[in-house]
Amino acid sequence: MPSHHAINYIEIGVADVAVAKTFYGDAFGWTFTDYGPEYAGILSPEGGDREVGGLNGQGVRPRGGPLVLLWSADLDASAEAVAAAGGEVNEGPYEFPGGRRFHFIDPAGNELGVWGA
């Protein structure tokens, strides 16, 4: 059951759903529900069939919106996985009051962040 007023779903605009699935699968181990060539649901890393977001192939939104942050138990390994999967680590890893984090650009041009303690 979703929590009232909690963020429930994050949609990432991408130019090519297949390329995005490969990138996020390789970088973070994400799995997907396919809804055709223009959309894939992002399955929860906790398992099961609950979706936490989607890859929308209807076009990339311009930068400047909210920054989506992912959690990592091994930040340096995550940064290496992003780069190995074809992403660009454009900031960090760096220290901040809550721990460490880095930002990256995915192959579609979206900027996301990853943080860990």
N, C-alpha and C positions, 0 to 999 in steps of 0.2 A: 504494500500500500504506500503510495507516495506521501511525503510529508507536505502539509499545507504550507504554501509560499516558499518551499525549498526549490533550488535548482534541480530539475528533473531530467533534462535532456539537453545536450549540446550538439548543434548541427554545424558541421564544417563545410563551407563551400569549396568545391574543388573543380578543376578543369577536366580531370579524367578520373573517374571512380576507380578503375582498375589500377592505375598508377598509385593512387592514394591508398588503396587497400594493401598493395604490396609494401609501400613505405611504412604504414602504421603497423602492419603485421610483422615486418622485419624489425622495426625499431622497438616496438613495445609488446609484441606477441598478441595484438588484438585480433579478434575473429569477428565475422560479420554475418548478417542475414542479407542475402541479395534480394532486391526488389526490382531488378531490371538493370539496364546499363547506366541509368542516371541516378540511382540511389542504393545505398547499402546501410543497413542499421549496424551500429557498433554494439556488440554484445558485452555485457558486464564481465570484467575480468574475474569476478567471483564465481563464474560458471552459470549454467542454466541458460534460459532463453530470454532473460530480461535485457532490454536494450537501454543504453545510457546516452546514446547519441546517434548521429548519422552523418554519412558523407553524401552531400548533395551535389550532383553533377550539373546542376542548372546554372553554374557559374560561380566564380570566386567573388566574394565581397571585398570591397576595399579595406585596407588596414585601418585601424583606428577604433575598432569596436572593443568589446570586453576582451581581456586576455584570459584565455583558458589555461589553467595550471593543472598539471598532472603530478601525482606523488610518486617518488621513487625511493626504494630502500637502498639503492646503490647509485647515487647521482652520477659518479664518474663513468660507470658502466653504461648508464642510460645515454649520456652525452656521446660516448663512443658508438653506441648502437644507432643513434640518430644520424651521425656522420656516415657510418658504414651503410646505412639504408638509403643515403642520397639526400639527407637533409643538411641544412647549414646551421651550425651552432653560431649564432650571431652575438651572443652576450653571455659571458661567464664560462664555466661555473664561478660564482662569486658568493661571498658571505653576506647575509642580511640578518636582522635580529631574530628571525625564526629558524635559521639554519643556513642552508646553501641552496642556490638555484641557478638555472641557466635558461636562456630563451633560444628558440630555434625557428627557422623558416622551413616549412614543408615544401615538397616539390610544386605545390599549387600556389605558393606565395603566402600562405597563412602563417602568422606568428603565434606560437604557443610557448608556454613555459613549463619547466619541470622543477620541483623542489623536493628537498629531503632534509632530514635533521642532521 
